[in-house]
Amino acid sequence: MRKFDCQTCTDPKREAWGCEELTPTPVHVVNGHRVRRCPVKILTPFTRRCMSLYAHYKNGFLPNAGGIADQPAWYVTAMEILESDVVTIQHEQLERERRKTEDRPKPGRYTGPRR
């Protein structure tokens, strides 16, 4: 998952990402939703904390001793939601790459104008 740090963000980047106001075009598209603001500006502290815990979850570290059944319900639900979103984003990226590959001309085939 990408990390965002407002301290290292430059003024042009802040403007392009919509840190102070909405951008004219989306800076992100997630699950079909067009986002025109910096993710840091629209995520709650709780959501950011869950996103931080997600990396530990993916590496097999849980906040409480025991297995997944020993974790708080909010934690299990948050990890399920984040995992679903990550899978969706990865699928969207793979689809875009597949389409780019399909749109390329085949090697050895002339694609210029016909006379």
Sequence and secondary structure as in RCSB ss.txt:
>XXXX:A:sequence
MRKFDCQTCTDPKREAWGCEELTPTPVHVVNGHRVRRCPVKILTPFTRRCMSLYAHYKNGFLPNAGGIADQPAWY
VTAMEILESDVVTIQHEQLERERRKTEDRPKPGRYTGPRR
>XXXX:A:secstr
     GGG  HHHHHHHTSSS  SS SEEETTEEE S HHHHS HHHHHHHHHHHHHHTT  SSSS GGGS HHH
HHHHHHHHHHHHHHHHHHHHHHHHHHHHS  TT   S   
